[in-house]
Amino acid sequence: MTLSRFGPEHETQARQVTELLQSIAGEVDVAMDPHRIALRALHVDPMGCVKVPYDKEAFRVWTDLHRRDPGDLLTLHHLAILHHARAFDLEAGKEPAKANADWEEALKLWHGLWKADAFWARIADRASRGAKRDPVDRLREQLPEILLQVHYDIAFDGATKNFRAQYHVAAARSSPFPEEALAKVRKCTYARVTALVPPNVWSPDELNPDVIDVGLKAIRAYLEKDPGYVPALEDALRLEVRLLRAWYTDLQALGEEPSPKRTSLLETMQHAAQAWRPYLDQLVPQAGSLDDDVRQKLSLWYRVVGDVFCALEGLQDALHFYEQGARGGIAGDPDTKRCEKAIGEVHARLAREAVVAKAPGARARCDAVRSRKGLSLHAHFVLANAYGLLEDFAAAKEVCHAGLRLAPDEAVADPREVQAFEEGRSLLQQTLVQLEVQELIHEAGEHMNAQRFGEALKLLDRAAPKGTAGGTVFFLRAQCLAALDEFEKARRDLAAFRREAGQDAAARKAGDDLEGSIRTAEDLTRRFGTGPAARLRGESVDAYNAGRHEEAARLLRKAIEASAKPGLPHGAPALKEDLALVLTDAAMNVLSDAGAHPSLEALRRAKAMLDEAAQAAPKAQRVVEAADLRKGVAARIEGIAVHGNARAHGLRQNAVEAFTAQRFEEAIRLLREALEASKPEMPGGAPALKKDLSMVLAGAAVSAVNALGDAPSAAALARARRMLEEAVSLDGANQGARDNLAALTNLERGSEVIRAHGNARAHDLQQQAVQVFNGGDAEAAIRLLREAIDASKSSVPGGAPALKKELSMVLAGAAVEEVNEAGPRGDMAALVKALARLQEAVQLDPQNQHARQNLEILKQMLGFGGGPLGRSWSD
């Protein structure tokens, strides 16, 4: 075993352990007994010294003896030495965790020996031989420290990995030895770890952050391995407080105005606090046992850090720091009181933030803060604002009154704090006045929404002299006065609003909008007067705002009639625009009330309203916006007429959506339901729905067959046949269904068609060519047929004749189309291109008489033949 890794101290301790062993070894009886057997395994020499510190056989013998006689001190002694020796060797090995059991057993055994008076009396008898036994007593007294120091030395050895360091510290702290011994070991180790820290670091006047950081790093190096050591935590607190003092001095020099430098410094303080928070939080539960100086510094640190987090809007973290400062500080201490005060203020700010964010439970959060004791003036101010945002003005004003009843703290002698208290009272008084004005404005707004402008004006007149929210009051009064046709007074209040608003862009825009509204209202009054037309229009506005749209329309029709005069024989255009708006909204309400499947009557009623609106004011914005709705309603009326009733039409619309999304089964089901729904009005079902169902069935059958590939099952083909047969039975004119039914018959007969085209690839290309040709794209059809002929050559040398005939036919048709479009004197290039097509068509299929005949005609047209130029094309 080597101890060099752990240093000279451990060698001394090992020697002391060995000496204890030697003091006992001499007493071993020469007779053959278990102890002698075990010692022989350790190779005891004639002098009583062992050459091997532990051995498997020795472990076996002494473990067996200990099991039979747990109180035998000699056995305990041997086992303690063996476990300790093996623990040292295993710790130095590749898997140090294997030493854990030996370390723990050794501590337990040594503790038992340390407590046994008989053990130490025996050693004293052998060691002193009648002399004083002071050295033995000192060894007994020092043994706990020696044993625990081993663990701390290993933990703080530079070569020890962190997880082993944590184990050894935990083993020492959980050992059965007295706390006094552990405290001495921790103190010694901490002194050794911090021994290299320069003395000026600990000086109370040292405020250089870089110098202070040297001490903090040393303390953290210790705490990372032995967290919770109070003296180290206290030293860290002292250095952290001095560090805050240094930074706070720099912060004051930057002033109160926000700036990048100020924010950066606050963030530096924040990061430092976050780093030390887990450590210093450990002091708070032990605050009762700390010196007053430490507790004062503890509350000071938490209070300043809380202020930093508040300045950076980290309110939840700030709350933690303030609460820790209140718990850890001394009752009545200024910083403790500031922490207690700040707790309520932060809770109030968090409640207000919840109100602004419209978070669930925001009101309950405000109520909880309100119930707290000891709220400061500032907390009352913030909370009153929160209730104001909730529009609970009664609660907000009660909070203000409660704050104003607070008396200044007589113990506070700082003039700045006294001045701050008076300023807070003044701010709270202003807030109370603002809340009273806001309440009046809120009530006035409710009257204005109900068109009670006279009542609203009375409240606003009461709010105006209070001098707060003047711009808002003037703005609302101008609106009320304009609604009451007092336009000159309205303009005076608008001017006052503009003076209050200054250069605010949003306020300027609001003023411009209000000025436009006043001009419009004045113009309406000038055109309609205050007689029947204006009165009827006002009544219609009331009816419209109450949701009685049809009544509002009736009143507007009367107003239009009343406004007719020589200059306006058909009534006022503005009233017609109002009527268009009301009728459009009324039509929308009718449709909304009718639900997803409106009746024909509801649709006709809505259409009549929309038609009247379009006739009254065809260029009105509301009418233009409703143009598509009007067309849609007309289409639905037509659809219901075609499909029998609204339910059948609605089901048909849903079927269209399903079919468009290729959900064929759903579309078929919906159309069957629609067909059934149509029968009460149309016996046998609506013909249009039958046609739709026929089309969908045919499409579903085609899609199903196409998805089957080259080897469709008989069952699948049978199902497709049933759908196509039903499609033909529903609509005999469905030529597509008939054609596909015929094609399906061919498919059912086998693969003759595919063989005719050479192979499946050529057949697929031919089918694609048919589809695009039927769609009017002859060029794409020609390209696909050429590809099909090439594909067929692998099966039919030279290409499938059927494909050549088909390509011949398409080429001839395309040539005829091109010549007809070009005309007799058309583009020569087009005629030459057609000639080439016809020549290729004849070459592909010499039996194509149509191509031959048209080729001869085209040659004559181009001067290649002697026939008459006026000859017509052969169709």
Buried (B, 14 or more C-beta within 10 A) or exposed (E): EEBEEBEEEBEEBBEEBBEBBBBBBEEBEEEEEEBBBBBBBBEBEEEBEBEEBBBEEBBEBBBEBBEEEEEBBBBBBBBBBBBBBBBBBBBBEEEBEBBBEBBBBBBBBBBBBBEBEEBBEBBBBBBEEEEEBEEBEEBBEBBBBBBBBBBBBBBBBEEBEEEBBBBBBEBBBEBEBEEEBBBBBBEBBBEEBBEEBEEEBBEEEBBEBEBBBBBBEBBBEBBEBBBEBBBBBBBBBBBBBBBBEBBBEBBEEBEEEEEEEBEEBBEBBBEBBEEBBEBBBBBBEEBEEBEEEBBBBBBBBBBBBBBBBBBBEBBEBBBBBBBBBBBBBBEEBBBBBBBBBBBBBBBBBBBBBBBEEEEEEBBEBBBEBBEEEEBBBBBBBBBBBBBBBBEBBEBBBBBBEBBBEBEBEEEBEEEEBEEBBEEBBEBBEBBBBBBBBBBBBEBBBEBBEEBBBEBBBEBBBBBBEBEBBBBBBBBBBBBBBBBBEBBEBBBBBBBBBBEBBEEEEEBEEBBEEBBEBBEEBBEBBEBBBEEBBBBBBBBBBBBBEEEBBBBBBBBBBBBBBBBEEEEBEEBBBBBBBBBBBBBBBBBBBBBEEBEEBBBBEBBBBBBBBBBBBBEBBEEBEBBEEBEEBBEBBBEBBEBBBBBBBBBBBBBBBBBBEBBEEEBBEBBBBBBBBBBBBBBEBBEEBBBBBBBBBBBBBBBBBBEBBEEEEEEBEEEEBEBBBEBBBBBBEBBEEBEBBBEBBEBBEEBEEEBEBBBBBBBBBBBBBBBBBBEBBEEEBBEBBBBBBBBBBBBBBEBBEEBBBBBBBBBBBBBBBBBBEBBEEBEEEBEEEBBEBBBEBBBBBBEBBEEBEBBBBBBBBBBBBBEEEEEEEEEEBBE
